[in-house]
């Protein structure tokens, strides 16, 4: 009989690429992960891994087993959702991941709605960059999360996860000392998010689409800080609607002009495959829609 805990390790290895990454994500030692995978190979009766020096790759049999594991885990999530639906009322923890601008402007209102309808539920919010959401959902560190994508950085399908359609769509703005286009500021210093984030990739690709590579001076993961830096003449930045308070923002040091761009950011809700019918996940998604500001409520997904 194949052990489900070991199958999870194999699945994580397929997604993360190295035993060290699996060990770090799941709080195991690398040797413990290796030992458990060796036991899984003996249970399976066929080689699941190919070791070449320090690198480990899944064999064709290992890849097939991962696909079956994804299906098994999805059915377990469906079973968990059905059991939760059979209980009277929602209770217990709900681990929510969100990115900072939504955490500040939308999530508090959503939690207020959620708690008014389900007072026994215990929402637990963590700020997580969308690039790291998939790993935390699969590891069970989150139950549901807000993720976003940009026109220039479309989301990639993540095995084992389900993502809803766009909950809301925001236009992007160029924050600069004066109105203009992205190309107008090709010689200006730029303020972007740290490497590895979707926001960083979006800013770099937007500049490349305008025909230049940005001269990055500051790397900050907060749009309010970015606007403040623009206000004191430290560069220009790309900011989504949620990162602004109004069409015109006055930051410390001077005015900031916001020019609306033909670019959009779409926010969706992600959860483990099979968990869409879980009443707590559905309740949070409903509360989120109810808490949208008037300018975002019912927004579509223009392209």
CORNOR-V632547 format. One record per backbone hydrogen bond with DSSP energy under -0.5 kcal/mol. NH is the residue of the N-H (numbers start at 1). CO is the residue of the C=O. E is the energy in kcal/mol with one decimal. If there is no record, write none. Layout:
BEGIN
nh=NH co=CO e=E
nh=NH co=CO e=E
END
This chain:
BEGIN
nh=7 co=3 e=-2.0
nh=8 co=4 e=-2.1
nh=9 co=5 e=-1.3
nh=10 co=6 e=-2.1
nh=11 co=7 e=-2.5
nh=12 co=8 e=-2.6
nh=13 co=9 e=-2.3
nh=14 co=10 e=-2.0
nh=15 co=11 e=-1.5
nh=16 co=12 e=-3.2
nh=17 co=13 e=-2.2
nh=22 co=18 e=-1.8
nh=23 co=19 e=-2.7
nh=24 co=20 e=-2.3
nh=25 co=21 e=-2.3
nh=26 co=22 e=-2.1
nh=27 co=23 e=-0.6
nh=27 co=24 e=-0.6
nh=28 co=23 e=-2.3
nh=33 co=29 e=-2.0
nh=34 co=30 e=-2.5
nh=35 co=31 e=-2.4
nh=36 co=32 e=-2.3
nh=37 co=33 e=-2.3
nh=38 co=34 e=-2.0
nh=39 co=35 e=-2.0
nh=40 co=36 e=-2.1
nh=41 co=37 e=-2.0
nh=42 co=38 e=-1.8
nh=43 co=39 e=-2.3
nh=44 co=40 e=-2.6
nh=45 co=41 e=-2.2
nh=46 co=41 e=-0.6
nh=50 co=57 e=-3.3
nh=51 co=49 e=-0.5
nh=52 co=50 e=-0.6
nh=52 co=55 e=-2.4
nh=55 co=52 e=-2.0
nh=57 co=50 e=-2.3
nh=59 co=48 e=-2.1
nh=63 co=59 e=-2.5
nh=64 co=60 e=-2.1
nh=65 co=61 e=-2.2
nh=66 co=62 e=-1.9
nh=67 co=63 e=-1.8
nh=68 co=64 e=-2.0
nh=69 co=65 e=-2.3
nh=70 co=66 e=-2.5
nh=71 co=67 e=-1.7
nh=72 co=68 e=-2.4
nh=73 co=69 e=-2.8
nh=74 co=70 e=-2.0
nh=75 co=71 e=-2.0
nh=76 co=72 e=-2.1
nh=77 co=73 e=-2.1
nh=78 co=74 e=-2.2
nh=79 co=75 e=-2.4
nh=80 co=76 e=-2.5
nh=81 co=77 e=-2.3
nh=82 co=78 e=-2.2
nh=83 co=79 e=-2.4
nh=84 co=80 e=-2.3
nh=85 co=81 e=-2.0
nh=86 co=82 e=-1.0
nh=86 co=83 e=-0.5
nh=87 co=83 e=-0.6
nh=87 co=84 e=-0.9
nh=89 co=87 e=-0.9
nh=92 co=120 e=-1.5
nh=94 co=122 e=-2.2
nh=96 co=94 e=-0.6
nh=96 co=124 e=-3.1
nh=97 co=144 e=-2.3
nh=98 co=126 e=-2.1
nh=102 co=99 e=-0.6
nh=103 co=99 e=-2.3
nh=104 co=100 e=-2.0
nh=105 co=101 e=-1.7
nh=106 co=102 e=-2.4
nh=107 co=102 e=-2.7
nh=108 co=103 e=-0.5
nh=110 co=106 e=-2.1
nh=111 co=107 e=-2.7
nh=112 co=108 e=-2.0
nh=113 co=109 e=-2.1
nh=114 co=110 e=-2.7
nh=115 co=111 e=-2.9
nh=116 co=112 e=-1.6
nh=117 co=113 e=-1.4
nh=118 co=114 e=-2.4
nh=121 co=118 e=-1.9
nh=122 co=92 e=-3.1
nh=123 co=121 e=-0.5
nh=124 co=94 e=-2.8
nh=126 co=96 e=-2.6
nh=128 co=98 e=-2.5
nh=128 co=126 e=-0.5
nh=132 co=129 e=-2.7
nh=133 co=129 e=-0.5
nh=133 co=130 e=-0.8
nh=134 co=130 e=-0.6
nh=136 co=132 e=-1.5
nh=137 co=133 e=-2.6
nh=138 co=134 e=-2.5
nh=139 co=135 e=-1.9
nh=140 co=137 e=-1.3
nh=141 co=136 e=-2.1
nh=142 co=136 e=-1.4
nh=143 co=95 e=-2.9
nh=144 co=95 e=-1.8
nh=145 co=270 e=-2.1
nh=146 co=97 e=-2.6
nh=147 co=268 e=-2.4
nh=149 co=266 e=-1.9
nh=150 co=153 e=-1.4
nh=151 co=264 e=-1.5
nh=153 co=150 e=-0.8
nh=159 co=157 e=-0.5
nh=161 co=158 e=-1.8
nh=162 co=271 e=-3.0
nh=164 co=269 e=-2.6
nh=167 co=267 e=-3.3
nh=168 co=267 e=-1.1
nh=170 co=265 e=-3.0
nh=172 co=263 e=-2.0
nh=173 co=239 e=-2.9
nh=174 co=259 e=-2.6
nh=175 co=173 e=-0.7
nh=175 co=237 e=-3.2
nh=176 co=174 e=-0.6
nh=176 co=257 e=-2.2
nh=185 co=181 e=-0.5
nh=185 co=182 e=-1.5
nh=186 co=183 e=-1.4
nh=188 co=185 e=-1.3
nh=190 co=215 e=-2.8
nh=191 co=236 e=-2.8
nh=192 co=190 e=-0.5
nh=192 co=218 e=-2.4
nh=197 co=194 e=-1.4
nh=201 co=197 e=-1.8
nh=202 co=198 e=-2.7
nh=203 co=199 e=-2.1
nh=204 co=200 e=-2.3
nh=205 co=201 e=-2.6
nh=206 co=202 e=-2.3
nh=207 co=203 e=-1.9
nh=208 co=204 e=-2.4
nh=209 co=205 e=-2.6
nh=210 co=206 e=-0.9
nh=211 co=208 e=-1.5
nh=212 co=207 e=-2.0
nh=215 co=188 e=-0.7
nh=216 co=214 e=-1.1
nh=217 co=190 e=-2.7
nh=218 co=190 e=-1.5
nh=220 co=192 e=-1.9
nh=226 co=222 e=-2.1
nh=227 co=223 e=-2.5
nh=228 co=224 e=-2.0
nh=229 co=225 e=-2.3
nh=230 co=226 e=-2.2
nh=231 co=227 e=-2.2
nh=232 co=228 e=-1.0
nh=233 co=230 e=-1.8
nh=234 co=229 e=-2.6
nh=236 co=189 e=-1.8
nh=237 co=175 e=-2.1
nh=239 co=173 e=-2.9
nh=241 co=171 e=-1.3
nh=243 co=240 e=-1.5
nh=244 co=241 e=-2.0
nh=249 co=256 e=-1.2
nh=251 co=249 e=-0.7
nh=251 co=254 e=-1.2
nh=254 co=251 e=-1.7
nh=256 co=249 e=-1.9
nh=257 co=176 e=-2.9
nh=259 co=174 e=-2.2
nh=259 co=257 e=-0.6
nh=260 co=258 e=-0.6
nh=261 co=172 e=-3.0
nh=263 co=261 e=-1.6
nh=265 co=170 e=-2.6
nh=266 co=149 e=-2.7
nh=267 co=168 e=-2.5
nh=268 co=147 e=-3.1
nh=270 co=145 e=-3.1
nh=271 co=162 e=-2.1
nh=272 co=143 e=-0.5
nh=273 co=160 e=-2.6
nh=275 co=272 e=-2.5
nh=278 co=275 e=-1.7
nh=282 co=278 e=-2.6
nh=283 co=279 e=-2.3
nh=284 co=280 e=-2.1
nh=285 co=281 e=-2.2
nh=286 co=282 e=-2.2
nh=287 co=283 e=-2.5
nh=288 co=284 e=-2.5
nh=289 co=285 e=-2.0
nh=290 co=286 e=-1.9
nh=291 co=287 e=-1.4
nh=292 co=289 e=-1.0
nh=296 co=293 e=-2.1
nh=297 co=293 e=-2.4
nh=299 co=296 e=-2.5
END
